[in-house]
């Protein structure tokens, strides 16, 4: 499964079913750039179990405000549209896979 880019307009629809890890990020954010290849690896390894979505907080401030994103990267795990867990800051791949497995 490929990583999808979501917006304020399609966010609810994209997280509505299954397990979805949403990366709240911005182009100017250093740790966000560091986590991007980690998310690519996770998608390659367990993309059949979890959908990965990226939301640019600068261009989609409504969703970022709704979920009270204060720091980026913030990663939120949703299951069937319901927020299950949240983590803030860069995480290594093993920690993120554990975060996904522990919370869905």
N, C-alpha and C positions, 0 to 999 in steps of 0.2 A: 504494500500500500504506500502511496506517496504522501509526503507531508503536504497538508493543505493550508492555504492562507485564508484566514477568516476575517470578516469585517463586522461592524455593528449590525449590518443588514442581515447577514446569514449566520451569525453566531449561534442563536438558539436552535436553528435547524441543524447545524453541524454537530452540536453536542447532544442532540435529542436521543440518539440510540447508541448503545454499546459503550465501550470504555474509550474515553477521549482525554488525552493529555494536551492541555493548552499552554503554550509558551507565550506569555505576555512580554514583548520585547520592543526595542527601538533601534534604529540604524546607528545611532551615536553611542550605544551602550557596549563597552568593552566586554564585560562578562557575557552579554547576550551573543556576541560574536564567537566567544569561546565555547558556548554551549551548543551552537548550531551544528557542528560536526558530530557532537555526541548524540544529538537527537537523530541525525541521519543514520548513525550506527544502530541506534535502538530501533528505528523504523525498519532497517534491513534485517535485524535479528528477530524482533517480535511484533512486526507491523501487522501480522495477522491477528494479534490479540489486543492491540491498542491502536487507535487512530491518533496521529500527532497533528496538532493544528497550531499555527502561529498567528498571533494577533499583534499588529503594530500599534502600540498604545498612542503614538502621536497622531495617527490617522483614524483611530477608532476610540476616541476618548469616552464615549458613552458606555461601552462595555467595560472599559478599564475602571471607570468611576463606579459602575454598578457593583463590581466585585472588589472595590476598594483596593485597587492595586497602587501601592505607594512606592514600592521599590521594584526594579527589574534587574535581571529576569525573575519573574514570578511564574511558577508552574503550578497549574491547577489540574486535578484529576476529577473528571466527571464520569458518572455511570448513569446511562439513560437520562441525561439532562440534569442530574442532581450532583452538586458539588460534594465530593467525598474527602478530598485532602488538598493541601496547599503547601508548597515549599518555596522559599525565596533564596535567590543567589545561585551561583554556579554549583553544580553537583557533578561528580564523576559518573560515568556510565553505570557502574555497578550500583551506586547509591540510587540512581534514578530507576533502574530496573527493580530494585528492592522496593522503592517507594510505590511504583506501579503495582507490583505483586501484593504488597501488604495492604493496599487500600482499595482493591476492587473486588 
